[in-house]
Amino acid sequence: MPPSPLPKRLEKILRGFIEKAEKMLDVKMEGKLPQIHVQDREPDFERPDLGMHSGETELVLPKCDEFLYKGLLAMEAFRRLLPASISGLPQGLDLAWAFAYTQFGKTERKKWKDIWRRVTKPVDVGDIVHYPVEAFTLLTEMNPKQGLAELISIFRELDRYHETIDTEEFVRLVEDFFTHYENKLSEREVRILEAVSSEPDIDYEVLSERLHIEQSKISATVTSLKRRGILFLADSPDFQRLGYSFHYLYLIPQKTSGAQVLTVLRHSPHLYGLGEFTDGHGGCLAHLIIPSWLEVEEELQGLKHLLEPYCQHDRCQVFRFVRGYSHRSFRHYSLKENEWRIPWQSWSLWLKRILTHRELASVLDVTSSTISGREEKPVVIDDLDWAILREVSQGESRARQLRKKLGIGSNLLRDRIQRLRKEGVIRPISGVLCVGLSEPVFLIIQGEPEELWPMLAAFDELPYHYSKEIDGDIRGLYSTLYLPQGEGTAFAHYLHKYMKEYHIHFHLGKSIPLSYWELPSRPK
């Protein structure tokens, strides 16, 4: 019986991927190609290598389809060219996954990315949470030809001094690379990004008239910004219209109780987001969404009761979101020209003068109308609407996938989504990423909001912020700022120096990865 032609065909595919990897990295592989064997067993989706066994002279693959063979061989080709500093590091395999990602077409990339998410996990190192899947796929979109090669060059430099590094050093080098990686923007991209990120539901016809740019160019630019990971633009349920209320827990645990606090929070069905302080306070800020058909105060007090034994005295405080600040701003600065440096002392003195003299209209043209909120009755929706919203809440907004999951026709889906958008149940949300803003800052400012509006308007001069009015144990304003790496310390210094009369809780932070929050089932 003649031998199977499969190994020979796979060896040819492997040779092709090695040639592509050599060209990308500008290196040559030493030694001969491994001999390929295919075993009669399924891929192991519990392992990052999917059950592939790689030796110097042979490569053993699980039995799979053409798609997985292509991915595994691309990974193997790249892995054999990795620098010695990371070739033995488990996390280094993510770079091979990233190379394989670049070898697929658009449809296959999503499938490959889903498998990648399944077999790898975020790496937590100090104040860094490293998401290899998201980070490396974004890099390939930002710079398809050179991005991955530029990252690998850092580890090739290390070969001069030592052969291996540990996980912590790997993560810090990768994150430092991303922190300083310049995602170059044209003047048109900056203008469109500033407008769309601040007003995600803006009509392109209106935007075209405002910016004097053709609608077709606006649409193409937005698509490019989304593909490169710079602009996050998606649909989201408006939870207030569905009868939910937004709440926050501001927590400072006792010295040895941080882990217990996080455990209690993670078990709460209402936890929507979680930010951890990284500036030595050891605290966190938990974002909760609670449906109105529950006893909201009872739910909050119950969670607070569970947390208080682990927190410092009077440092487990609850407040609720009241209204959002309409000046959700983004200001682009150029990393290349070192324009991230903000004259913090001058900025702080300017802010102090505005707050002291209450020069609202004359200085910043700010009035009470900049705070926008609404008190509306929840919208009545049926089971199909609810099913659509459950998918949207988990990040699914593609019509084809929604039709497949819900088992409905395109016309019915289109009509339902149009109505939900018209009624404000589904709304667009936006975010700016990958432009050098890697340091989140959490600010809780106590006082009457009317006194603090100019402070928020002054935040509009910073790179990126969004803010909300809050009430409860703390009354005032809550803001999240995103600053260039290292700028948070300088910002905090001058803010505390000149704003002593204002009660400000200031924390540098990081977002803690959570599983997708799931819209709770509606009561019958």
N, C-alpha and C positions, 0 to 999 in steps of 0.2 A: 504494500500500500504506500503510495507516494506521500512524502511529508507535507504537512499543511503549509500553504503559501502565506499564511497570516504573519508569522514572525518576520519573514523577508520583507513583506509590505510595511510592517511596523518599523523595521530598521531604516527603511527609506524615508519614512515620515520623520523619524527621530533625527536622521542626518540633516533633513531640511530645517528642522527647528534649531539644531545646533548652529547651522550656518547663519540663521537669522539672529540668534543670540550673540554669536561672535561679532557680527556686524554692529549690533546695538552697543555692545560693551567694548568693542575694539580690542578683543583678546582672541587667542587661539586655544582650543582645547588640546590638552596633552593626552597622549595615549590613543588607543583604538576605541572604536564604538563597542559597547557591551553587546553580548549575545542575548537576544530577547527570547523569553519563554512565557507562555500563557498557561496559567493553571485553571483548572475547572472549579473555580470558586467565585463567589460574588464579591464586589467591592465592599470594603469595610468603612462605612460612613461614620464610625466612631473614631477614626484615625485621620490626621491631616494628610497622610500619604495614600489614603484610601486602600491600604493593604498592599501597596506596591513595595517590593523588596529590591533595593538597589545595591549592587556590589561593583567592585572595580572592573570585573570582566563580564558580568551578567546582570540582566534586568528581568525580574519576575513580575509579571502583571496579572491582576485578576481578570476574569472573563467579564467583558462589559460591551457596551455598544460603541459605535464609531465616535460619538461625541466624547465619551469619557476616555477612550484611547487617545484621542487628539489632545485632551487636556493633560492627561498623565504624561504623555511623551514630551509635550511642551515644558511641563514642570521639570522633568528629568533632564532635558537639554539645558535648561537654565541653571538647575542645581549643580550640574557638573562644572559650570563656569563661575560659581560663586567664589568670592575671596576666602582665603583660609581662615580669616578672622571670624567668619560667621557660618562656614560650611557645616560645622557640627552643632550649630545652635538650632533648637527646634523652631524658634521664631523666624529663622532665616528661610524656612520653607515657604513662608508667606510671600517672600519676594518671587519665588518660583510660581506661586499661584498668580501673582500679579502679571508676570510675563505671559503665562498661559491666557490670562484674561485679554491681553492685547492681540492674541492670535485668533480670537473668535469674532464673528460678526455680531451685529446689534442684538439679534434675538437670542443667540447662544450665550452672549455675555451675561444676560440676566439669569439664565439657567445656571451658568458657572458660578456667578456671584451667590446665588441661593445655596448651592452646595458648599461653597467656601464658608458662608456664615454658619452653616450647620456643623462644620468640623473644627472651627477655630473659635476662640473666645477672646474678649478684651483682656488686655494685660494691665494690671494696676501697679504702678511703680511710684511710690511717694505721692506727689501731687499731680501725677500724670495718669490719665486713663487712655491707653493706646488701643485704637480700633484698627487692626491691620486691614480688614476688608474695606472699610470705608476710606481709610487714609490712602492706601495704595491704588485703589481704583480711581479715586479722585486725581491722584498724581498722573495716572496714565491719560486721563481726560484733559488735564491742564497742559501737559506737554507729552503727547503720544510718542514722539521720537527720542527725546533726550531725558525726560524726567526720571525714569527708572535708572538709566545709566548714570545720571548725576548723583543719585543716592548711593548706588553701588560704589562709585568712585571714592566716597568717604571711607568705606570699609577696606578698599584696596590700599589706601594710605596707611591704615593701621597695620598692614602686613609687614611694614618696615620695622615695627617695634615688637609686636607679639602676634601669635597665631590665633588666639581665641579670645572672645569677650564673653561676659555673662549677659543674662537677660536684661538686667537693669541698665547696663551700659548700652546695649543694643537699643532699648526703648528710648533712652535719653538722647542718643545720637539721632535716631529717626525723628523724634518729636522736635528736636532743635532744628533739624533740616526743614521740617514743615513750617516751623515758626518763622523762619527767615526766607522761605521760598517765595519769590515774588511772582504773583499771578498778574501779569501785565494787563493793564486795561487801557483801551483807547479813550479819547475824549468822548466819543459817542457812547461807549459802554458805560462810562462813569455817569453821564447825564441820565441815561435810561435807568441805570441801577439805582441811583439816588431817588428817582421818581417812583419806580415800581416798588422798591423795598419799603418806602414810606406810605404808599397808597396801592396795595396789591390788587384792588378791584378796579383800578382806573381803566377806562375804555381806551383802546389803542388809538381811536380816532381823536379823542380829546388830547391824549398824550402827543399825538402827531402835530396837532395845532399848537400845543404849548411849547414843544421843543423844536418845531420846524424841521421835523424828520419824517420821511415817508413811512407810512404804516407798515409796508413790507419789510423795511429795514429794521423797524422796531421789533416786529415779530421775530425776524431772523436773529437779532441781537439777544432778545430774551431767551430764545431757544438755546443759543450758544452759551449764555451765562449759566443757564440751568444745567446743561450738559457738562460744563466744566466745574460744577459744584460751587460756583460763586453765589448764585441766586437760588435760594430755596423758595419755591412758590408752589403751593398746594392747596387743595380744598380741606376744610376742617369743619366738623359740626360746631355750630354756635351753641355751646352747652347751656348758656343762660336762656336761650329761646326754647330749650328742651326741658327747662325746669330744674336745672342744676345751679348750685352756688359754688363760688370759688373761695377757698380759704387757704391760709398759710399757717405753718407752725414755725416759730423762731426758737431754736433750741441750742442751749449751751450745756453739754453733759458734764458730769463730774469727771475727774481726770481719768478714771479707769472704766468709764461706762459708755464710751463711744460706740463700741460694737453692739451693746444691748439696745441702744437707741435706734441704730440702723436696722436691727433685727425686728424690733416692734413696728417700725415704719414700713418695712418691706412686707409685713404680713397684713397691713391695712388694705382693704379693697378699694379705698378712696385715694390712694397715693397716685399722683399723676406725674410729678416731677420731683427731683431731689438734688439740691446743691449743697456741697460740702465745703466748709471753710478751710482754707489751707494756710492761714496766716498765724497759726499758733493757738487760736481760740478753741479749736476742736469741735466747733458747733456745726449746725446745718440748717437749711431752710427747706421745709417740705411743702410742696404744692398739692393741695387736696381738692378734689371735685366731688361734691356730695349731692345726690338727687333729692329733690324737695319732698318726695313721698316718704322719705325717712324723717325721723325726728333729728333735724340737723344739729341742734345744740346738744342733744343727748349723745349723738355720734362723736362730736368734737370733744365734749367733756370726757367721754369714755376713753378716747384715745389719749387725751391729755393726762388722765388719771393713770394710764399704763406707763406713760413716759416720765412723769414727775419724779418717781423714786430714783431715776438715773440722771436727773438734771440738777444743775446748781440752783440754789434758792432763787425763786422767782425768775428763772431763765427758761421757762417753757411757756411761751406766750402765743396766743391765738389772735389772728386778725383776718378779716375777710376783705376780698376785693370788692370795691364799690364801683369805680369807673376807671376807664382807661384814658391816658393822656394822648391827645391826637397828634402831638409832635413826636411820632415814632421815627427817629432820625437815623440817617446814615450819611456820613461825610467821608469821602475818599481822600486818602493821603498817599503819597508815593513813597514806598520803601526805598526805592533806588536813590531818591534825592534826599533821603533822611528827613522827610517832613513829618514823621510820626512824632518827633519831639515837640511837645506842647509846652509853652512857657507857663508852667503851673502856678508860679507865684503871681504873675500878672493876671492870669485867669481868675485865681482865687480872690485877689483884691478887687477885681472888677465885679465879681459875683457878690462880694460883701457890700460893695457900694450900692448895687442894685437892690439887695435885700434890705439894707439899712434905710434907704431913701424911698423905697417902694416905687421906683421909676418904671412902672409896668409898661404903660403905653408908649412913653417917649423913648425908652431905651430898647425894649425888645418887642414892642407891639403885641403884648400879651394881655389878654383879658380872660375873664372867667369862662368864656365860651370855648377855650382850648381844652377844657375838661369835657369829654363827651361820654354820656352814659344813658341808659334808658331803663325805665321800669315798665316792662310789658308782660302781659300774661303769656304763659307757655303756649306754644303752638300745638294744636291737636293733630297727631299723625297716626297712620295705621301701621300694621305689622310689616308691610313691604317697605314703607318709608324707614321704619326702624332698622330693618335688615340692611338697607342701603347705607344708613348712617353708621352702623356697626362696622361695615367694611371701610368706609371713609375714615373712621376714627383710628383704624389700624394702618392707615397710609395707602389704601388701595383706591385709586381714582380712575384707572384706565377702563374705558367702557367695555372693551372686549373681555377683560378678566371679571368685571362686575357681572356682565351678562352670564358668563359661564358659572360663576359661583351662585348666582341667585336664580338661574334657570328661567330668565325672562327675555323677551324680545328687545331689540334695539330701540324701537319707537316708544315702548312703555318706559324703558329706562331713561331715555332722553326727556320725556315729558315729566317724569317724577323729579329728576334732578333739576330741571328748569324751574319747576314749581318750588322745590325746596330752596333753591337759590333766591328766587323772587321773594319768598317769605322770610329770608334771612336765616333759615335753619342751617344751610351750608354757606360758609363764607370763605373767601380766600385769605390765606395767611402767608407771610413772607419772612425771610431771614437772609442775612449776608454772611458768607463763609469764605474761607480761603483767601483773605486779603490781609493777613498779618495780624488780625485781632484775636490773640490767643489767650488773653488774660481776663476772665470774667470777674466783675466786681459787683457785690451785692450791697445796696444801700437802703437802709430803713431810716427815714427821717421823721421824727416826731414833731407834731405841731398841727395847726390848722392849715388845710390845703391852700386856702386863699393866700397865706403868707409864703407858701413855698412854690407857687406856680412859676415865678421868675427863675427859681433854681432849676426847675425842669427845662425851662426855655434855654437857660445857659448850657445845659447838658446837650442841647442840639448842636453846639459848637464842637462837641467831642466826636470821635469817630462813629460810635454807634450806641444807641440806648433805646430802651422802652420803659415806660413808667406807668404806675397805677396808683389811684387813691385807695387808701385802706382805712379800716375802722375795726375796733375791738379792744383787746388789751393794749394795743398800740394804735394811735390815730395819727395819720399823716400820709406819707407817700412811700412807695416802694419802687426802687429803680434797679434795673440791671444794666450795667455798662460793659462794653467790651473794649479793652484797651490793648495796645501793643505790649508784648512781653516785657516785663520789668517796669512799665510805666505806672502800675497800680500803686507801688510804694510811694513814689513822688506825689501822685495825686492825693493819697491818704495823708501824707505829711502836711501839705498846705491846706487841705480841707479841714483837718483838725486844728491847725494853727489859727486859721482865720474864722472858723465857724463854731467857736466854743459855746456861743449862746444858743446854738441849735443842738437838739438831741439827735445825734447821728450814730447809728450802728453801721459800721463800715467793715466789710470783710472781703478779702481776696478769696476766690473759690474755684471750684471745678464742678462740672455736672457728673453725677453718678449714673452709670448706665442702668436702665431699668428695662424689663420686658415691655412689650407693647401694652399700653393701658387699654383695657377692653370696656367698651360701653356696657354698663350693667343692664341686665334684662329689665324690661318694663313690667310694672305690676299689672296683673290681669284685672 
